Amino acid sequence: MQPERVEQFPNLKWLRSTSVNPRAEHAKFYDRVWAKDDPFWNTNSPGTEWNCKCDIEETDEPVWDNSDLELPEPVPGLEGNPAKTGEVFTDNAGYVKDIDASGRGAAEEIVQRVLRWHDDYMQYRQNPDYTEVKYDYNSGGMMAVHKGHQMHAGENEKRYFGNLTSGELEMECGRILMRAGNKVEYVNEMLSRVNPSTGLVEILPCLDIRLNDVPMDIRSVTADGKIETHLSYKNKQLGRVEKKTGVKSNSLCLFYHIPEYFSEDKMSVAIERYKNFKKEDGTPITKRIQRVYVVRNGYEEILEFDVE
């Protein structure tokens, strides 16, 4: 553990499951707080039940008296805490123990998928520039937030859907992407340079995330409108980022907090209109967006659309 983070956030809080139908086994842990070095974490963590969708977060909230809790028996194959042992599955996992030769290939494929981003996860955990480093041991997805990423967390920022900020919508999108098995890195948005024309320091434009190491921006759709409007706006932003920083991107992630705002028919129409966009002088625009990822709240499937 990083000493400075332990000093600032000495404890861990168990967060409620995001599952539509949460099981009772971990409900007793909801909102409780333990010290990071409490022996509890040696054998308990989100993921010690198959398909668990609980989570934890660092906190400076005081530790609870948890002595009254009766701890569940570890599920075979998920004993221990991967963050401590470095082992996702033990030899007691059902697809490892007593498996026949015909099934071993399929089992190894599952293990490889679940471990796909684990080495990256361990590297981010050791990097002091990243916070909120999480791994989903069901899907093999992970997410990490650079400390320079703008969260827009102020009370005056809560402008969407009653009480959500744009940063909270971004995080919601990232958690869904992570649970789908993806690597999500929220990048540093505080990069700057000295403008050669003015001599003044300026913050550089940047994209929100790297999805499976591919840079792209997230656009949270907050109204039931035309998708091509978002494509046009983000296409211009990709151009500004490339001009200022040299970072090229051909992808966009659209997030629907209200999934009913999305339809594949709307997307098809938007793509065709986007292909025909022109500048004021009648010449075609430079079309940078070639792929659109669609993330919908409440859906595990991530949709992908090619824009050719």
Beta strands, then each sheet from edge to edge (+ up, - down):
strand 1: 11-15
strand 2: 33-35
strand 3: 55-59
strand 4: 130-135
strand 5: 142-146
strand 6: 183-186
strand 7: 192-194
strand 8: 201-203
strand 9: 209-211
strand 10: 214-221
strand 11: 251-256
strand 12: 291-296
strand 13: 303-306
sheet 1: 2+ 1- 3+
sheet 2: 4+ 5- 6- 9+ 10- 11- 12- 13+
sheet 3: 7+ 8-
end
